[in-house]
Amino acid sequence: MDITGKHILVVTSVYPMTADANHGAFVREAILRLQPTGAKFTVFAPAYEGSQSHDLDGVKVYRFRYFPKKFENLVRDGAPTKLQRQPLYLLVAALYILLGTLQLLWVCRKQKPDLLQIHWPFPHGLMGLPASILLGIPMVFSFHGAELMLANKFGFVTNILRWLLPIAKGVTANSSFTAGLIQKLYDGDITVIPYGLTIEAKPPKQRPPLEVPRLLFVGRLDERKGLRYLLEALPLVLAQQTVRLRIVGKGLLEQEIKSQCHTLLLDDVIDFLGFVSKEELASEYAECDIFVLPAIVDSKGDTEGLGIVMIEALAHQKPVIASAVGGIVDVIQSGITGLLVPEKAPEALAQAILSLLLDPIRATQMGQKGLADVQVRFSWHRIIPMWQQVFAKALDSCFTEKSTATLT
């Protein structure tokens, strides 16, 4: 389980530009938590509108260029949505894979890493394959769910993943839901490793008796987050209870969502906060009464692979109301740490919200149980040894194969 002195190159489509950014923060947090093991980390991630390579937390972050900067934003706000809405992005995606493959090979020749950790193995497994074969670098595939939901819709993705998976020296999934999708393609070992907090939790703030209760949503404003169904539920809640909804995040559907708010006459009870700092995000969690994630399986077949925002809400001792889809069921124990409702069901959402608002003692107890749960199941102290074991096993496997080949 010792990875001291080993150089691990992390290939990912998302990684923060600054310490306070939230885009890809969970990948950064895992690296930060693993640094005390003595391993060295380097990151290979796409540029964002011409951004340059940089250092963050003492880690070299190589930003690979793949298109003129105006369209160099494929992975920001969700690549599948962009590909569905703007056909030009098909060309961007093709160049992302081709130029990313060439630049990754160059970085590997220069840096000589001992191991490649490949987040989102489609398409990054394809990008890492030449470096793995030509330079003899083992790969660990880390699945998050989106690439597997894509495989459900497109047969060629399924075929590529079936071909790539046996090559990997380790396979991880962020939830049991994601692991189940992998098992449809692969009969090898899969290690389920969730992610923990990316922010420092604040003590929950008690709401003054006369202050309007707050609901909080945090996430990208895209189809699979299901925000439109929460907006449809809100008038049903407001008919019985005054509330305020705070929305943290931006995305391609922002204007559509704001238009829906206007149509439903909700402008006066909703705050659109956009992107916020980590400090501000922690404050939003601490000050809300209920966290709501109305996620769905969207028209592209995509859904939540895990839902780190729920873990962060629970860490702030807040009850969570969410849809029973994807990896959400790994996080929320319905009736204990929150309430799970059917997807695309505004009436069920409204009923769940009202039940907790009208029973604050139950809501508080759920929040307390949620904190106790995440401190055990989603603690970095539990998660990091799991990563160490996966990486060490992959490295040992490669060393054994090389020794056997030398002897024969």
N, C-alpha and C positions, 0 to 999 in steps of 0.2 A: 504493500500500500504506500510505499515511499516514492514520491515524485520529486524529491529534492534535487535541484540542479537540472531538471528536465525543462526543455523549451517547448511550450505549447502554443501553437498558432491558432487563434480563434477566428473562424470564417463566419461572418454574420451579415445579414442585410440591414440591421439596425444597430447603431451604437451612438451614444451621446457625443455631441461636439464639446460640451462643457460639463463640469461637475454638477451643475444645477439643472441640467436638461433631463427630461423624462423619457425621451424617445430612445428605446432600447436600454433603459436604465437597469433592467433585470439582468441583462448580459454583463454589463459593467459591474454590477453588485456581486455577481458570482465570482468574477475575476478578482475583485478587491478582497473577497472573503478567502479566496484560495491562495493569495500571495504569501501569507504567513507559512504555507507549507514548504516554501523554498523553491517552488517552481517559478520559471520565468514565463511571462505571457506577452504575446504580440497579437494585435488585432488587425484583420483584413476586412474592410467594410467599404461600401460604395461611397463615392463623393456625393455631396448634396449641393447641386447647383454650383459646381466649380470649387467646392471646398477642398482645401489642401490637407496633406498628411500632417499629423500633429502628435504631441505627447499628452497623455491624460493620466494622472495618478502614477506617473513613472512608467507607463505602458506606451509603447510605440503603436500608433494607430495609422495604418496605411490606408489612405482613401484612394480607391481606384476610379479613374475617369472612364466613362463609357458613352457619353453623348454631349453635345453642346449644352451648356449649363441651363438654358431655358427649360429643357425637358429632362434634366438630370435629377429627377425627383420621383422615379418609378416606385420606389419602396415607401415613400412618405405618403401617409393617408391610405395605404392599401393598394398594392400592385394589382390584384384581381379586379378591383373596381375600376381602376384606370384603364386596364386592358379591355374591360367590357364597354366602357363609355367612349374611349378614344382609340380607334384602330391604329393611329400612329404609334402608340406605345408598344405595339407588337414588334416594330423595328427596334425600338428602344430596348425591349426585353431581349431580343436576339443579340444585340451588341453588348448588353449587360453580361450575358453568359460568355460570349466569345472573348471580349476584351478583358473581362474578369478572369477568365481561365489563363490567358497569356500573362497577365500581370501577377496573378497568384503564383504561377510557375517561376516567374522572375524573382518574386519575394522569397519563395522557398529556396531557390538556388543561392540567394544572397544570405538569408538568415539561418538556413539549415536547421529548421525545427525538428524536434524528436517526434511530434505528434500534431495532427490536424484535428481540431474539434470543429465539426461542420454543423452549424445551426441551419435549420430548414434544408434538409438534404436534397430537396428539389427546389431550386436548381443547383445549389451549391455543391452537392455531391459530384455533379458533372464537372463543375469548375475545379474541384480538388483532385479529380481522378488522374489527370496527366502528371501532376506533381507527386501523387502517391505512387504511381507505377514507375515513373522515370527516376525518381529520387529515393524510392523505398521508404516513404513516410507513411506510417499507419494512420488510419482515419477512425474517429469516433463520430457517429451520426447522432445529433440531438434533435428530436422531432418536437414540434410545437402544435401540430394538429392541422394547420392551414394547408400544408402541402399534401396531407393525406385526404382531406376533404376535396381538394382539387383532383386527386387521383380517382376519387369516386365518380367524378364528372367526366374526366378525360382519360381514355384508355391508354394513351401514349405515356402519360405520367405514371400510371400503374406499372407499365412495362419497364420503364426506366428505373423506378424504385425497386422492382423485383430483381433487376439485374445488378443494381448497386449494393443492395443491402448485404448480400453474402460477402462482399469485399471488405465491409467495415469490420474493425476489430472490437467495436463496442457500439451498442445501440441504446439510447435513452429516450424516454418519453416524459413529458411534463405532467401527465395525469394517467389514470387507468383508462379513461376514455380514449386518449391518444394511443396508448399501448394496444387497446383493442383494435384500433384501425390498422396498426402496424402488423398485428398478428394475422390479418387477412392476406398479407403479402409475404410474410416471413415467419419461419418456424424456429428461429434462433432465440437466444436469450435477450430479453429486454429489461432494462432497469428503469423503474419509475422514480424519477427525481423531480420533485416540485421546486418552485422558487419561493424565496422568502421576501421579507420587506426590502424596499428600495429607499425608504425614508425612515427617519427616526420618529417613532410614535409619540404623540403628545397626550397628556392626561385628558380624558373627556371633559368638555366644558358643559356645566349644567346651564340649561336654558332658563332665564328669568320667567316666572309664571305668566306674565302678560305678553311675552314675545312669541311671534308666530313660529310654529314648528317648521323645521327645515328638512327637506328631502335632498339627497345629494346623488348626482350621477357623475361618474368620471370615466371617460373613454373617448375613443375616436368617434367622430360623428359620421358613421357609415351604417350600412344596412344591417349588418349582423349584430350590432349593439342593441337594436330594437327600440331605440329611443322614441320612435313614433308611437309605440304602443303605451309607453308611459305617459306621453302627452295626451293620448286618447283617454287614459284612465283618470287624468287629473281633474276634469270637470266632475266626474263621479265622486271623487274625494272632496272637492270643494263644495259640493252640495251639502255635505255634512260637517266638514271641518276645514277651517282656514289653514292653508299651508303655503310654503314658499319652496320652489325647486331651484337648486343651484346646479348648473351644468358646467363641468370642467372639461375642456377639450375642444378640438377643432377637427374639420374634415370636409370631404367633398360634398356632404349633404347639408352643410351648415345653413345655406340659404333656404333649402327646402324645409328644413326643420323650423327655421324662424318664420317662414311663411305659414306653416301649419299652426304654430303658436298664435299667430295673428288671426288666422281663420277661427280658431277655437277660443278666441278672446282671452288668451292667457298671458299677454304681454306684461301685465302688471304683477304677475306672480312668479315670473321666471327670470333668473339672472344668468346670462351667458358670460362666463368668465374667461373663455379661451384657454390658452396655455398659461399655466401658473408655475411659480418656483416650487421647489420641494418644501420649503418652509410654509408657503401659502397653502400648498396641498394638504400638509399635515394639519394646518389650522382648519381647513374646510372639513376634514374628517372629524376633528375634535369637536366642532361646533354643530354638526348635523344631528338630527334625531334618528334618521333611518337612512341607510345606504341602499340604493336601488339599482340593480343591473338587469334590465328586461331583455337580455340577449335572445337571439333566435338562430335557427338554421336558415341562412339567407338563400337568395335565388341562385347563388353560385355553389351552394352546398356547404358553405363555410360556417363555423360557429366558434364559440369560446373553447380553446384548448385547455385553459386552466382558469384564468381570471384573477391576476395578482391584486387588482384593485379591491377585490372582496377580502383578501387576506389582510390588506392594509386597513380596511374599514374595521375588521374584527379586532385588529391590534389596537385600535382606538376605542375598543369596547362599544362598538355600534352594531345593532342588529342589522342583518342584511336580508333584503327581499330580492329574489332573483328567479330567473326561469330555470326549469329543470332540464337543461340541455348541456351537451358537451362535458367539459371538465368541471363545470360548476358544481355538479353533484359530488365531486371529490372534496370540495371545500366546505360547502354549507350542509350542516346536519339539520334538516328541516324539523322545526318544532323545538330545536335545542339552541342553535346559534343563529337561527334566522328562519325564513319561510321560503319554500320553493313553490312556484306556481307554474301552470302550463305556459308555454311560449305563445305569443301573439294573442294574449287574453287580457284585454284592458279591464274587464269586470273583475277577474280574479286578482289582478294587480291592485285595483282600487280597494277590494275587500281586505286584502292582506295589509295594505298600508293603514287603512282605518282601524283594523283590529289591533295593531301595535300602537297607533296614536291614542286610541281609547283605553289602552291598558299599559301605561308607562312602566309599571312595576315589572310586567312580563318582558317588556322591551329592554329594560335595564338588566334583568337577569340573563337574557339572551346575549347581550353585549359582554357581560362578565364571563359567561361560559365560552363565548367566542374568543376572548383574549386567552383564556386558559388553554383552549384547543390549539390556537396558532402557536403558542409558546412551546408546545410539544411537537405537533405534526409538521409545522412549517418553520421551525427554528433553523437558522443557519448552522448551529452546532450539530444538528442532526444531518443536514443536507451536505455539508462540505466533506465529511468522511465518505459519503456515497460517491461523490465526484472523484475523490482520491482513488477509491477502489476501482472505478471504471477506467480511469486513465492508467493506473498502474497495471491493471490486467491487460489492457491493450498494448502497452509498452512491453510487458513480459511476453505476451503472445508473439509479438514481432521479433523479439530477441531470440525466443525459442526456435522460431521458424528459420531465422538466419543461421543459428548454431547448427541446426539439423542439416540445412543445406550445405554448410561448410564441411560437416563430417562425411556427408555422402559424396 
